[in-house]
Amino acid sequence: MEARYLRMPHVEKGMAVGLFGGSFNPPHEGHVLVADIALRRLRLDQLWWMVTPGNPLKDHRHLAPLAERLKLSEVITPDPRIKVTAFEKTIGQNYTARTLEIVRARNPGVHFVWIMGADSLQGFHRWQNWQSIARTFPIAVVDRPGATLAFLSSMMAKTFDRARVDEEDAGALAYRRAPAWTFIHGPRSLLSSSALRHRAEAQKRRDED
């Protein structure tokens, strides 16, 4: 694995930077769509495409090697504002709450926003110290198929109802004090990493028969 992946991307004070984390197993155009929407609607200077060593809440038996997921991520993200990184591996963190604390401590004066797909919001309250995450950086939730209405019933939406920012004001979200979050509607992709893995496994079995 190249050393550049293991360093935090370079940023300057005053920048607005989105943090988009996931296993990306594999990365696909649905992920790219979320990143593109976030860059545009949040008016970001950069977006960190944070490929995690492994999600503590997910089964790792079908997890592709980190180096492979990084390379595939770079192939589908030609926008120079998107920085593919795996710096979490060097700080030994699998939990988002602690990662965000470290990011904030190392980058004073930078305006970060945590970005998540709406499909992840329903289980967000099961993340370790999830309320701490919501109080560290503003959060942008980007619409995903089947999750447009479900987000209203999520624990996150109920707990931080008063911190919700109107979608029309999403462009200033990075500069708001947490907790602050918004839900962004837009084009949606039906692609999912699990569906792509199942399709690849089925093809492999057919090839072996």
N, C-alpha and C positions, 0 to 999 in steps of 0.2 A: 504494500500500500504506500502511495506517495505521501511524503511528509507534509505536503501542503494541506492535505485533507485534515490533518490532526491539529491544525492551528485555527484559532478563531479568525474569521475574515477581518481584514482591516477596515476600520470605520473612522470617521471624523466626528468631533463634537458637533451637535446640532442636527445630525442626520436623523431621518426617520427610517427605522429598520424593522422589517417583519421577520418573525421567527416561526418557521413552518417545520415542525418536527414529525417524524414518523419512521416506521420500519422501511417503507418504500420497497415492498417485497412482492412483486417488483414495482418500480415506479411506472406510472402510465399517464396518458393524456388527461385523465381526470384530475390527477395531482397538478399537472401543468396548468390546467384551467383555473384551479383554486389559486395557484400562485399568481397567474396573470391578472385575475380579478382583484386580488389583494394589492398587487403593485399599482394598479390603476385607481381603484376606488379609495385606497388608503393614502395615496400619493406618497409612496415609499421611495426612498433613495436606493435601498437594497432590500433583498429578501434572502435570509439564510435558510437554505434547504438542508435541514439538520437530519442526517441519516443516523438513526440510533443503532447502537450495537445490538439491542434487543429490548422489546417492550416487556416489562415485568408482568403485564396482564395477559400476555399472549403465549401460545405454544410455540416453542422455538424449533421443533423438530423439522419444520419445512422452511426454516429461515435460511435464505441464501447467504453466502459469505459477504461480509461488510464491503470488501473491496469490489466485489461484483456489483452490489447495489449502488455504490458510489459511481462507478463507471457508467452504468445504465442511466443514472440520474443526470449525469453531465451530457450524455448523448441527446436527451430529450429536452434539455433546458438551455437553448442557445442564447437567451437574453443575458447580456453581461451583468445585469443588475442582480441576477440570481447566483448566489455563492453556495455551491455544494460543499458541505463540510461534515466531518465526523469528529469534531473536537471533544464531544462527550466521552469518547473512548480514552482520551488522555487525562481527563479529570476523574475518571472512574465513577461516573454517575449514570444510573439508569432511571432516576426519578426526576421528572421535569421541575418540580418545585426547587430542588437544590441546584439544578442546572441554571435556572433563571436567576437565582441569587448570585451565582458566580458570574454570570453574564453582566448583571447590573454592577457588581463590584469592580469588574475589570474595564468597564466602559462608561465612566461617568460622563454625563452631558449628552449621551446618545438617547434618542427617544425610540424605545422598543415597543412592538405590539406582538402579542402571541396570536398566531393564526391557527384555526382548527376548522375542519369540515364539520358541517352540522350533524353528520352521522356519528361523530365522536362525542358530541355534546351530551347525548342521552346517558352515557356511562361516565361522564366526567367526574361525578361525585365519588367514584370508586378510585380515582387517582390519589396517590399519597399526597396529603396536605393540599387538596384541591382548592380550598378557600385561600390558602396562602398564595397559590398561583394567581388567583383572581385579584389579589391585593398587591401583587408585585408589578405586573404590567397590564395595560389595557388589553382586551381580548376582542378579536374580530372572528365571528363565526360565519363561514361562507356556506351558502346553500348547497345541499347535496340531494340527489334523488331519494324520495321517500322520507325526508327529514324536515321538510318545510314547516309542517305543523307540529311535529313531535317535539321540537325544541321548546315550545311554550310550556310543556309539562315537565321539562327537565328540572332537576334539583338546582342546577346552576341558575336557570332563568328565574325560578321562584325565590331563591336566596338573595340574588342580586338584582331583583326587579327594579329597584329605584336607581340602580347604576346604569341602566340601559340607555344608550345614546341613539338618537334617531339616525336611521340609515343615511339620511341626507347630509348628516354631519360627520360621516365616516372619514372624510379627508383630514379632519383635525383630531381623530382619535388618538394618534400617537403622542399628541401633546397634552392629553388629559391625564389627570392624576388617577391612578387605580384606587378602588375598583371602578372600571368603566368598560362597557362592552357594547357591541352592536351586532346585528344580524344582517348580512349582506345577501340580497337576492341577485340572481343573474343566471347566465347559461349554466346548464348542468350536464354532466357526463354520466352515463350509466356504467362506465367501466369501474371495476373494483379489483384490487390486488388478489383477493381470494378467488374470484372468478377466473382471473387470468392464470393463477396457479393450477386450478382444477382443470382448465382447458389444456394447459401444457402437460399435466400428468396424464390426462386421457389420451392425448396425442402420442405420448411416449409409450403407453401401453399398447396402442394400436400398432405402432411401429415395431414393437417387440413381438407381436403375435404373428 
